[in-house]
Amino acid sequence: MVKLERTSGILVHISSLPGPNGIGDIGQEAYKFVDFLYECNQKTWQILPLTASEKPSPYSGTSAFAGNPILISLEKLVEDGLLVQSDIESNRPSFGNHIEFRKVFQWKYQVLNRAYNNYKNYHIKKFRNEIETFAKEENDWLDDYTLYMAIKAEQNNQSWSKWPKELKQRDKQVLEEKRRKHAVVIDEHTFLQYIFFRQWDQLKKYANEHDVTILGDMPVYVDYDSADVWANQSLFQLDEETSLPRAVSGAPPDSFSETGQLWNNPLYDWTGNLRKTNFNWWIKRLKKCLETVDVVRIDHFRGLEAYWAIPIGSDGKAVSPMKGQWIKACGDEFLTAATKALGNDLPIIAEDLGHLTEEVFDLRDKFGLVGMRVLHFAFVHCPNNMYLPHNYISNCIAYTGTHDNNTTIAWFRHNISSKEKETLINYLQKEGDPERHINWDLIRLVLASVANTAVLLFQDVLDLEEGCQMNDPAFTPDYEENWRWRFQWIKSNRKQKISLNYLHISMEDIYQKKL
């Protein structure tokens, strides 16, 4: 069983960091945030997926292995001599306080292309050996990903299901011709992956040296329009003639959506080729993720036990999520194979939220995985609600809220019923204005609980109100109003640092006395 140390930390994604380039990155501001965590005695930095994506959602990507080039630090490329400062500043658009994805993508990839050209023209000797070693070590996924991206550009960014038959069905001779034809484009994508992981490894090393653990995130599903599905079609439930999904992922009606959620990912062929290959692709994916971060949270963990399958209608589109059904997966067999290949006590957090059954808990507990408790869900069904702090177990992670939740202040004002609000106020035994410092009331609750790890939504630490929710899960992954939030250091003050430090020290002291 994985046993977490008694620590606390902050949840905020890389893209939400401040900076002049329209989106947070793994440069100076990320190091500054590590320093902030260190100064506040916070030992965990939880982030969202780092994988490559062409959509606003980090949970929707072109590869489950590749890093997201949009998070590369341009300023660190200046330090490497691959850019000069004027390359960044001369044509940089005017960016607002929120991420404008299309504007960022269009501009930043132009600058990254300039860095690649500078590498080819002036610095190839400096980096060539390292890049060749990287390409060899990562060839398992890198070859498919770079070729996929090159062909996708050639095909006007169309989904691979619309490519010519010989490309869609991966004719070996045709693919070899494409490798030769697009050698430069493939080389550029390889370069960007090398740069991403080089910068990320440097940041992770700095965090670990400052006693900060990186808690990463891995969605159960991958995008249909991705190198993963194109290169591994037999592992998914696809129509043999059209190569399109026979059914897609989603969730039944819940507290987030009365009509359910349509995620539209292809479903794994759990009992077919995944099982026949002993879950090899999945194990490689998990291994890569655990090489990138210290601990990984599997988003929608319950999809390993059973998944919500939404049929495709006669029009070729998914029907209402309400018409889906639960189908058993092979999570037990997969995790058995994974522990055999990667070792016991894998540092995995199971996102055991949503529609849960005893079978989901049994799967989590059989492999000693760490579960989650989210305080925003605590005040609906009392007194046995598992999310109430007095019902926590020690080997879990307690949250005020996750990236899918509103800020605590906005949640208290708009998202909970009057009955829940009354229950919360009574639970806190709070007198006077119930809204005053409500975010810090909830922070105190999770820090004082028996949960070994508490993770705080950074918006709550910053006392933020409406308009700062990272994601509303009722919307699709390409909805551009989601995933846009960024913070400014001006919102952070000395009082918040002192409060975090004081709570960490005082709650740890109380906990030690109980022992």
ZIBELUR-V608479 format. One record per helix or strand of 2 or more residues. SS is the DSSP state (H for helix, E for strand). FROM is the first residue (numbers start at 0). TO is the last residue. If there is no record, write none. Layout:
BEGIN
ss: (SS	SS)
from: (FROM	FROM)
to: (TO	TO)
END
This chain:
BEGIN
ss: (E	H	H	E	H	H	H	H	H	H	H	H	H	H	E	H	H	E	E	H	H	E	H	E	H	E	H	E	H	E	H	H	E	H	H	H	E	H	H	H)
from: (6	13	27	43	68	73	84	100	123	138	159	164	171	182	212	226	232	246	260	269	279	294	300	305	320	324	330	347	357	369	374	388	395	407	417	437	452	457	488	493)
to: (10	15	38	45	70	78	88	121	136	153	161	167	180	208	218	230	234	250	265	275	291	298	303	311	322	327	341	349	365	373	376	390	398	414	427	447	456	460	490	513)
END
